[in-house]
Amino acid sequence: MIELVNTSRWYGQVIGINDVTCHVGPGITALLGPNGAGKSTMMKLITGQLRPTTGKVTVLGEKPFANPNVFRKLGYCPESESSYDTMTGREMVTMLAWMAGLTSSEIPARVSDTIEHVGMTYAADRKIGGYSKGMRQRIKIAQGIIHDPDVLLLDEPLNGLDPVARREVTGVLHGLADRGKCVVVSSHILYEVEQMTQDILLMHRGRLMAQGDIYQIRSLIDAHPHRIAITSDYSRKLASMLLESPDVLSARIDAEDATRLEIETRNPEKFYALFPELVLRNGLTIRRFYSPDNNLESVFKYLVNE
């Protein structure tokens, strides 16, 4: 639904993105990276606000730059605060519905349904100028989906939301994805996006470092053994037994907590198959078991060597 082929965008001598090739289909995809990574430039290219310097960008098979056919099928929730503070939330969403080409007969019901969908019915008729950051985020999402777009791009949509609101907004996005929509969420807060989707585009200094499922990407980073943390009263015995396996490279017991063991393996799939059998056969009790490497922050650090 979105395709970039050898796409670059320069601002004079400054590179926004450099030779990016990627394909994005239905579902939620996270566009990740620190500030200055090129996320905003990519979003502007996809939404048709910028023309690529070199390469190609297509959305639903068409070039998006200055293309009304694409704009009708595309929703956008920018990070910048550009709301009309003197309008109510309902008035702003209604205005965007008119601009999207909805008919006068369908607008009132569509606006009410969309505002309810994002949890803003209680404040729909209050001035936007009196909204909190989280309320503004919700009303921006409402204007982005009022015309039921096939492709929706959201720049930092979870900023300013409390945990309950984040869960509700995430639920809205999952609902769109379940209907076959393409949802791209740009963010630099890795742990928040990790709870939303496993499909990522990872940017760094204008380049696309990785694309795909986070766990598949992690498994391909062969230079870094996979770490697994285990908490057990039998940590020393467990370490001794695990080191007999050729798939376990090292085992280290925490100096401050003797019940905590961290092992390294280059073959996590074999280890995960071996571990339960070993525990059951020896009657060991495991209090905690997790991998500190199975998260976006670790994957990002490994990819950029930081």
C-alpha distance (Angstrom), angle and dihedral (degrees) to the residues before:
residue distance angle dihedral
M1 . . .
I2 3.82 . .
E3 3.80 122.6 .
L4 3.79 132.6 178.7
V5 3.81 118.8 -176.4
N6 3.83 119.5 -169.1
T7 3.79 87.5 -32.1
S8 3.79 121.7 178.5
R9 3.77 132.4 171.5
W10 3.79 123.4 -169.5
Y11 3.81 130.1 -170.9
G12 3.77 99.5 -154.6
Q13 3.82 103.8 -65.1
V14 3.81 92.9 -13.6
I15 3.81 119.0 95.0
G16 3.81 115.6 -137.5
I17 3.82 95.8 179.3
N18 3.78 127.2 -8.9
D19 3.83 126.8 -147.0
V20 3.81 96.8 -32.8
T21 3.80 119.9 178.6
C22 3.80 119.8 -179.9
H23 3.80 143.6 136.5
V24 3.81 125.3 -144.0
G25 3.79 123.5 -166.7
P26 3.83 136.3 177.8
G27 3.80 119.0 -41.2
I28 3.80 132.8 46.4
T29 3.80 117.7 -43.9
A30 3.80 121.6 -177.9
L31 3.80 118.9 -141.5
L32 3.79 102.3 -154.0
G33 3.76 139.2 -176.7
P34 3.81 143.0 104.0
N35 3.79 122.9 -75.6
G36 3.80 108.5 -68.3
A37 3.80 93.8 27.0
G38 3.83 93.5 119.0
K39 3.80 99.5 -100.3
S40 3.80 95.8 126.7
T41 3.80 92.2 47.3
M42 3.80 90.7 52.3
M43 3.81 91.3 48.3
K44 3.81 91.0 51.1
L45 3.81 91.2 49.6
I46 3.81 92.1 50.6
T47 3.82 93.1 46.5
G48 3.80 91.5 49.3
Q49 3.80 96.4 -114.1
L50 3.81 90.7 120.0
R51 3.78 134.2 34.8
P52 3.83 116.3 -135.8
T53 3.80 116.4 -109.1
T54 3.80 89.6 -142.9
G55 3.79 134.1 -1.9
K56 3.79 130.5 28.8
V57 3.80 137.7 -69.6
T58 3.80 122.1 -170.1
V59 3.80 131.5 176.5
L60 3.81 116.8 -166.5
G61 3.80 87.7 -12.0
E62 3.83 96.9 -53.3
K63 3.80 135.5 93.8
P64 3.82 106.0 -103.8
F65 3.82 100.2 -152.8
A66 3.84 108.9 112.8
N67 3.81 89.7 -20.0
P68 3.85 115.1 140.9
N69 3.81 91.0 -169.9
V70 3.81 89.2 64.1
F71 3.80 94.6 40.4
R72 3.82 90.9 58.6
K73 3.79 90.6 59.0
L74 3.78 97.7 39.1
G75 3.81 130.6 82.3
Y76 3.80 124.9 -164.1
C77 3.78 132.9 -167.3
P78 3.84 107.7 -173.1
E79 3.77 124.4 -155.6
S80 3.81 93.2 -131.8
E81 3.79 119.2 91.7
S82 3.79 102.9 -115.8
S83 3.80 100.1 145.1
Y84 3.80 121.5 137.4
D85 3.81 100.5 -111.1
T86 3.80 94.6 -166.1
M87 3.82 91.8 56.6
T88 3.77 126.6 78.3
G89 3.77 118.0 -118.3
R90 3.80 90.0 -106.5
E91 3.81 92.5 50.9
M92 3.80 92.7 51.0
V93 3.81 94.5 48.4
T94 3.82 89.6 45.6
M95 3.80 90.9 52.3
L96 3.82 91.2 50.9
A97 3.81 89.5 48.2
W98 3.82 89.7 55.8
M99 3.80 90.6 47.9
A100 3.82 90.0 50.1
G101 3.80 89.7 58.1
L102 3.81 101.1 -108.2
T103 3.82 115.0 155.5
S104 3.80 122.3 -108.0
S105 3.79 91.5 -116.2
E106 3.80 95.1 57.0
I107 3.80 100.5 37.5
P108 3.85 101.8 81.5
A109 3.82 95.0 51.9
R110 3.81 93.1 40.1
V111 3.80 91.6 50.7
S112 3.80 92.9 49.0
D113 3.79 92.7 47.4
T114 3.81 93.2 47.6
I115 3.80 93.9 47.7
E116 3.79 89.8 49.2
H117 3.80 89.5 48.3
V118 3.81 91.4 60.0
G119 3.82 93.1 43.3
M120 3.81 98.2 -109.8
T121 3.82 103.1 115.9
Y122 3.82 91.4 108.8
A123 3.82 91.7 58.8
A124 3.81 101.2 29.3
D125 3.81 94.0 111.7
R126 3.81 97.0 45.1
K127 3.81 122.9 98.3
I128 3.81 113.5 -92.7
G129 3.80 88.7 -133.7
G130 3.80 88.2 71.9
Y131 3.81 95.1 49.1
S132 3.78 123.4 113.1
K133 3.82 120.3 -124.0
G134 3.78 91.0 -97.5
M135 3.82 93.0 49.5
R136 3.80 90.3 50.8
Q137 3.79 89.9 52.0
R138 3.80 91.6 53.4
I139 3.79 94.5 48.2
K140 3.83 89.6 48.7
I141 3.79 89.1 54.3
A142 3.81 89.3 49.6
Q143 3.81 91.8 55.1
G144 3.80 89.3 47.0
I145 3.81 94.5 56.4
I146 3.82 101.4 32.2
H147 3.83 91.9 103.6
D148 3.84 93.7 45.9
P149 3.83 95.9 -116.9
D150 3.80 123.3 -159.9
V151 3.81 91.3 -140.0
L152 3.81 122.5 40.6
L153 3.82 125.0 -174.7
L154 3.79 121.2 -168.2
D155 3.81 123.9 -173.3
E156 3.83 111.1 -152.0
P157 3.85 93.1 -28.0
L158 3.83 94.6 171.7
N159 3.81 95.7 57.3
G160 3.79 111.8 123.1
L161 3.79 95.6 8.7
D162 3.79 122.3 128.3
P163 3.84 118.0 -131.4
V164 3.81 93.7 -93.0
A165 3.80 92.6 48.9
R166 3.82 91.1 47.0
R167 3.78 89.9 54.7
E168 3.81 91.7 48.2
V169 3.81 93.9 48.0
T170 3.80 90.3 46.7
G171 3.80 87.8 52.9
V172 3.81 90.2 53.5
L173 3.81 91.1 52.0
H174 3.80 92.4 47.6
G175 3.81 88.5 51.7
L176 3.80 90.0 55.6
A177 3.80 91.4 47.0
D178 3.81 90.8 50.8
R179 3.81 87.9 57.4
G180 3.82 90.8 57.4
K181 3.80 97.1 -99.0
C182 3.80 121.5 146.8
V183 3.81 108.7 -123.4
V184 3.81 120.4 -174.4
V185 3.80 116.7 -171.4
S186 3.80 118.8 -168.2
S187 3.80 116.6 -155.6
H188 3.80 145.2 145.6
I189 3.83 93.5 -157.3
L190 3.79 99.7 92.9
Y191 3.79 101.0 -175.2
E192 3.82 92.4 53.9
V193 3.79 94.1 51.8
E194 3.80 91.0 44.4
Q195 3.81 88.0 67.0
M196 3.80 90.4 52.0
T197 3.82 104.8 48.2
Q198 3.80 144.5 -10.7
D199 3.82 94.4 -145.9
I200 3.78 110.4 94.4
L201 3.79 145.5 173.2
L202 3.80 106.7 -155.7
M203 3.82 116.2 -156.8
H204 3.80 129.5 -170.3
R205 3.81 127.1 171.8
G206 3.78 92.8 -16.8
R207 3.79 96.0 -50.0
L208 3.79 130.5 106.6
M209 3.80 104.6 -120.6
A210 3.81 98.8 -178.9
Q211 3.80 143.4 -9.8
G212 3.78 130.7 -164.0
D213 3.78 140.1 39.9
I214 3.81 113.5 -5.7
Y215 3.81 94.0 -132.8
Q216 3.81 93.1 49.1
I217 3.80 89.8 49.2
R218 3.80 91.5 49.8
S219 3.81 91.7 50.2
L220 3.83 89.9 56.1
I221 3.80 94.7 55.9
D222 3.80 93.7 92.9
A223 3.79 95.3 167.9
H224 3.81 90.5 72.8
P225 3.82 120.5 57.0
H226 3.79 114.8 -131.4
R227 3.83 112.2 -103.2
I228 3.81 122.1 -144.0
A229 3.81 123.3 -175.0
I230 3.81 120.6 -151.4
T231 3.81 128.5 -176.0
S232 3.82 114.9 -158.8
D233 3.81 140.3 139.0
Y234 3.82 85.2 -127.1
S235 3.80 96.0 55.7
R236 3.82 96.4 131.3
K237 3.80 93.8 47.8
L238 3.79 89.7 45.0
A239 3.81 92.6 49.9
S240 3.79 91.0 51.7
M241 3.80 92.6 51.2
L242 3.81 94.9 44.1
L243 3.81 92.6 51.8
E244 3.80 88.3 62.4
S245 3.81 88.0 69.3
P246 3.82 115.0 88.6
D247 3.82 88.4 -142.2
V248 3.83 92.5 63.9
L249 3.82 112.0 80.9
S250 3.79 99.6 -178.3
A251 3.79 144.3 -7.3
R252 3.79 123.8 -155.2
I253 3.79 128.4 -175.2
D254 3.80 115.8 -147.6
A255 3.81 111.4 -107.0
E256 3.81 92.5 -142.2
D257 3.81 98.1 39.6
A258 3.80 115.9 35.9
T259 3.82 91.5 -168.4
R260 3.81 92.1 63.7
L261 3.79 118.4 86.7
E262 3.80 127.8 -179.6
I263 3.79 120.7 -165.4
E264 3.80 131.8 -174.5
T265 3.78 124.3 -144.1
R266 3.80 135.3 172.3
N267 3.80 90.9 -154.8
P268 3.82 109.1 50.2
E269 3.81 94.2 168.9
K270 3.80 92.0 59.4
F271 3.79 90.6 43.9
Y272 3.81 92.8 52.0
A273 3.81 88.6 51.9
L274 3.82 93.0 47.2
F275 3.80 99.2 44.5
P276 3.85 101.8 65.8
E277 3.82 91.7 47.5
L278 3.82 91.0 50.1
V279 3.81 93.1 48.9
L280 3.81 94.8 47.5
R281 3.80 94.6 43.7
N282 3.82 92.1 53.9
G283 3.80 97.7 37.3
L284 3.81 94.8 -121.4
T285 3.80 125.4 164.6
I286 3.81 118.2 -133.7
R287 3.80 117.5 -162.8
R288 3.80 98.3 -178.0
F289 3.79 136.5 7.6
Y290 3.81 126.4 177.9
S291 3.80 143.9 131.4
P292 3.82 118.0 -116.1
D293 3.82 86.5 -163.2
N294 3.80 96.7 61.8
N295 3.78 95.0 85.1
L296 3.77 136.8 87.3
E297 3.77 95.6 -113.0
S298 3.80 92.8 59.4
V299 3.80 92.6 44.4
F300 3.80 90.7 50.8
K301 3.81 93.7 48.8
Y302 3.80 91.6 49.6
L303 3.81 93.1 48.7
V304 3.79 96.1 49.7
N305 3.84 94.5 36.1
E306 3.80 93.7 -124.1
